[in-house]
Amino acid sequence: MGRRFREGIIMQHTRTIYLSGPIMDCAEVESKTWRQRAKERLAGRFIVLDPLRRSFRDNEIDSANEIVDFDLQDVRDADILLVNYSKPSIGTAMEVFYAAHDLGKFVVAFSPTPYADLSPWMVKFCTKILPDLETALAYIERHF
């Protein structure tokens, strides 16, 4: 998956990571800070897809449809999902399910919540759940 062959030469494929996590019911700083840290840390080694690069502010139905369609396209384009599972989010859960169940993607989540208190659905469909962003980033750097 990570390597392509061309004329006898192994070419490394740059992996793409989608940053999934709560946006709607979060303060702007809550949604942006962890994503900015992830982008800084992964820059140069990975292509990072941040859903906040798009701006939808009118809350119209067509914008809601666009948000979902663009986010699902990002999930399809990604090799890995990095998931902020700091609090329940319908959109995040749907992205995780779609990525893992339908597309067979690798899903790395981070959550401060003790394992016993995590949703069984998130446990089932996240490949790995780690305690914080730094640990999740180190895991991605080490294994990908």
N, C-alpha and C positions, 0 to 999 in steps of 0.2 A: 504494500500500500504506500509506503513512504519513499520507494525508490522506483525510478524508471530507467530502462536501458535504452541507450542510443549508440549505435555503431560501436558496441563493445565497451562503452563507458557507462558507469553507473552515475546517474544524475539524481541528486537528492530533491525530493518534492517538498516545497515549502508548505507546511500545514497551515490550515486556516482554522481560527478559533472564533466562535460566536460567544459574546458575553450576554448571558441570560440572567435575568434577575428582576426583582420588583421595580416598577417605575410609577405606575398609576397612583398608588396610595403612599408614596414616599415623598419626603422633602427632596428638592432638587439636589442638595448636597449628598443625600443618602444614595441616590441613583448614580451620581456622577463620580464621586470620590473613588470608590473601589474600581470602577471601570478605568478611570484615568491611571490609577496605580498599575492595573493589569496591562494596559497599553504600553506604559513606560517600561515595564519589566520585560515584556514579550517582544518589544520592538526589535526589528532586524532579524529575528529568528522565526517569527510567525506572522501571518497576515491576520489582523484582528478586526473582526466585524462588530462594531458597536451600534446597537439600535438607536442610540441617542444622536447619531450623526444626522438623523432625519428629524425634522421639526413639524409636528402636527399640533396646532393649537386651537383649531376651530371647533373640535368635538362634534363634527357632523358625522352622519352615518357613513358617507363615502370615505371620510378620513379614517374612521374606525376600521373599515374594510381594508384600506390601504395599509394601515399599521400592521394588521394581521398578515396580509399577503406579503409585505416586505419582510417581516420578521420570519415567516415560514420560508421564504426564499433564502434568507441568510442561514437558517438552520440547514437547509438542503445544501448550500454552498460550503458549509463548514465541515471540517474533519472531526473536530472536537467541540463540545460545549463546555464552557466554564460557567458554572451556575452559582449565583449568590442565593443561598437558601437560608437567609437570615430571618425570613418571616414568610408566611403563606402568601402565594400569589397565583391567581388563576392562570394568567398568561404564562408565567414561568413553568408551572406544572404542565401545561399543555405543550409547551416547547420541549420540555424534557421527555414527555411521553412520545411525542411525534419523532423526536430525534432517536431515542433508544428503541422504541417498539417498532415503529414503521420503517426507520432508515438504518437501524443498527449502528448508530454513532456511539462514540466513546463520550461519556458524560462525567465530568469531574465537578463535584459540588463542594462548597464549603459552608459550614453552618456551626454556630456556637451552641446549638441545641443538643442536649445529650441524646445519644442514640435511642434510648427507650422512649423518648418523646417525639421522634421523627415520624412523619407520615409513612406508613408501610408502602404507599405508592411511590414516594420519592426514594425510599430505600431500594425498592425493587428496580426502578428504572434509572437510577444514578449508578454508574459503574463504580465510582469511588466517592465517598463523602468524607471530607477532612475538616478539622476544627476551625480553620481560618484561611483567609486569602493567601497569606504568605506561604503556608504549607501547601496549598493547592497549586500555587505558581511553581514552587520548588518541585512538586510532583510532576507537573507538565514538563518543566525544563529537563528533569532527569530522565523521563520516559519517552519523550517525543523530540 
